[in-house]
């Protein structure tokens, strides 16, 4: 059973920053892609960013140049650095790894 434990959500004003972390309980962490999704109220869950085992990454157009996904294989942890946050970035953010989901962490951007 793979466990994903997220942390780092919270409330921030527009233009602010947050960093999300997701610790994965499996040593195969380094061999698979991992990503972050989010779900805004009344909307479907959408991909935010994904990082592949080789280190390359893809981002949703809405977060390019503002968010950065990274992974620390020694800590089995994937991060999402979110800068220049906008109101529309509000939602529950979920970590994803090898078909498994984290419990979600709330990110609220409000003035």
PALOTI-57293 format. One record per residue (C-alpha): residue number from 0; x, y, z; residue in one letter. Coordinates in nm, 3 decimals. Each point is the difference from the previous one (the first is absolute). Layout:
<atom NUM <X Y Z> "A">
...
***
This chain:
<atom 0 <0.000 0.000 0.000> "X">
<atom 1 <0.148 0.329 -0.111> "X">
<atom 2 <-0.053 0.295 0.233> "X">
<atom 3 <0.027 0.359 -0.111> "X">
<atom 4 <0.011 0.263 0.272> "X">
<atom 5 <-0.045 0.359 -0.109> "X">
<atom 6 <0.078 0.320 0.181> "X">
<atom 7 <0.046 0.370 -0.064> "X">
<atom 8 <-0.344 0.125 -0.096> "X">
<atom 9 <-0.153 0.312 0.152> "X">
<atom 10 <-0.138 0.344 -0.066> "X">
<atom 11 <0.189 0.272 -0.182> "X">
<atom 12 <-0.070 0.331 -0.168> "X">
<atom 13 <0.025 0.041 -0.378> "X">
<atom 14 <0.361 0.024 -0.103> "X">
<atom 15 <0.115 -0.213 0.290> "X">
<atom 16 <0.181 -0.333 0.005> "X">
<atom 17 <-0.047 -0.344 0.148> "X">
<atom 18 <0.194 -0.324 -0.022> "X">
<atom 19 <-0.175 -0.333 0.010> "X">
<atom 20 <0.176 -0.322 0.097> "X">
<atom 21 <-0.101 -0.360 -0.051> "X">
<atom 22 <0.189 -0.283 0.168> "X">
<atom 23 <-0.040 -0.340 -0.164> "X">
<atom 24 <0.044 -0.322 0.193> "X">
<atom 25 <0.152 -0.209 -0.277> "X">
<atom 26 <0.363 -0.033 -0.106> "X">
<atom 27 <-0.107 -0.034 -0.364> "X">
<atom 28 <-0.066 0.374 0.016> "X">
<atom 29 <0.294 0.084 -0.223> "X">
<atom 30 <-0.106 -0.229 -0.283> "X">
<atom 31 <-0.342 0.147 -0.073> "X">
<atom 32 <-0.153 0.329 -0.087> "X">
<atom 33 <-0.186 0.197 0.267> "X">
<atom 34 <-0.218 0.299 -0.012> "X">
<atom 35 <-0.236 0.251 0.151> "X">
<atom 36 <-0.364 0.043 -0.086> "X">
<atom 37 <-0.253 0.247 0.132> "X">
<atom 38 <-0.374 0.025 0.027> "X">
<atom 39 <-0.180 0.330 0.033> "X">
<atom 40 <-0.354 0.014 0.142> "X">
<atom 41 <-0.248 -0.119 -0.260> "X">
<atom 42 <0.269 -0.099 -0.246> "X">
<atom 43 <0.168 -0.321 -0.103> "X">
<atom 44 <0.341 -0.100 0.124> "X">
<atom 45 <0.271 0.125 -0.236> "X">
<atom 46 <0.368 -0.064 -0.047> "X">
<atom 47 <0.222 0.280 0.127> "X">
<atom 48 <0.347 -0.142 -0.052> "X">
<atom 49 <0.175 -0.330 -0.050> "X">
<atom 50 <0.364 -0.095 0.032> "X">
<atom 51 <0.138 -0.310 -0.168> "X">
<atom 52 <0.262 -0.238 0.133> "X">
<atom 53 <0.264 0.161 -0.221> "X">
<atom 54 <-0.071 0.341 0.148> "X">
<atom 55 <-0.189 0.167 -0.282> "X">
<atom 56 <-0.331 0.164 0.086> "X">
<atom 57 <-0.320 0.121 -0.158> "X">
<atom 58 <-0.235 0.267 0.126> "X">
<atom 59 <-0.353 0.114 -0.059> "X">
<atom 60 <0.001 0.317 -0.209> "X">
<atom 61 <-0.168 0.187 0.284> "X">
<atom 62 <0.295 -0.052 0.236> "X">
<atom 63 <0.300 0.011 -0.234> "X">
<atom 64 <0.271 0.240 0.114> "X">
<atom 65 <-0.161 0.024 0.345> "X">
<atom 66 <0.013 -0.354 0.139> "X">
<atom 67 <0.296 -0.236 0.020> "X">
<atom 68 <-0.018 -0.373 0.069> "X">
<atom 69 <0.304 -0.179 0.136> "X">
<atom 70 <0.086 -0.332 0.157> "X">
<atom 71 <0.252 -0.109 0.262> "X">
<atom 72 <0.066 -0.369 -0.058> "X">
<atom 73 <0.199 -0.031 0.321> "X">
<atom 74 <-0.306 0.111 0.198> "X">
<atom 75 <-0.266 -0.159 -0.223> "X">
<atom 76 <-0.165 0.340 -0.009> "X">
<atom 77 <-0.149 0.208 -0.278> "X">
<atom 78 <-0.046 0.374 0.035> "X">
<atom 79 <-0.206 0.267 -0.167> "X">
<atom 80 <0.131 0.354 0.037> "X">
<atom 81 <-0.279 0.244 -0.079> "X">
<atom 82 <0.084 0.364 -0.059> "X">
<atom 83 <-0.207 0.297 -0.113> "X">
<atom 84 <-0.314 -0.172 0.118> "X">
<atom 85 <-0.331 0.110 -0.146> "X">
<atom 86 <-0.356 -0.025 0.124> "X">
<atom 87 <-0.066 -0.273 -0.254> "X">
<atom 88 <0.271 -0.219 0.149> "X">
<atom 89 <-0.231 -0.069 0.294> "X">
<atom 90 <-0.091 -0.364 0.044> "X">
<atom 91 <0.094 -0.329 0.155> "X">
<atom 92 <0.337 -0.119 -0.121> "X">
<atom 93 <0.066 -0.372 -0.030> "X">
<atom 94 <0.327 -0.181 -0.034> "X">
<atom 95 <0.005 -0.294 -0.245> "X">
<atom 96 <0.245 -0.287 -0.028> "X">
<atom 97 <-0.028 -0.327 -0.189> "X">
<atom 98 <-0.379 -0.006 0.007> "X">
<atom 99 <-0.028 0.113 0.361> "X">
<atom 100 <-0.133 0.326 0.144> "X">
<atom 101 <0.078 0.206 0.302> "X">
<atom 102 <-0.271 0.122 0.232> "X">
<atom 103 <0.004 0.350 -0.143> "X">
<atom 104 <0.106 0.332 0.146> "X">
<atom 105 <-0.199 0.321 -0.022> "X">
<atom 106 <0.149 0.305 -0.169> "X">
<atom 107 <-0.200 0.320 0.034> "X">
<atom 108 <0.098 0.320 -0.176> "X">
<atom 109 <-0.206 0.295 0.112> "X">
<atom 110 <0.036 0.370 0.065> "X">
***
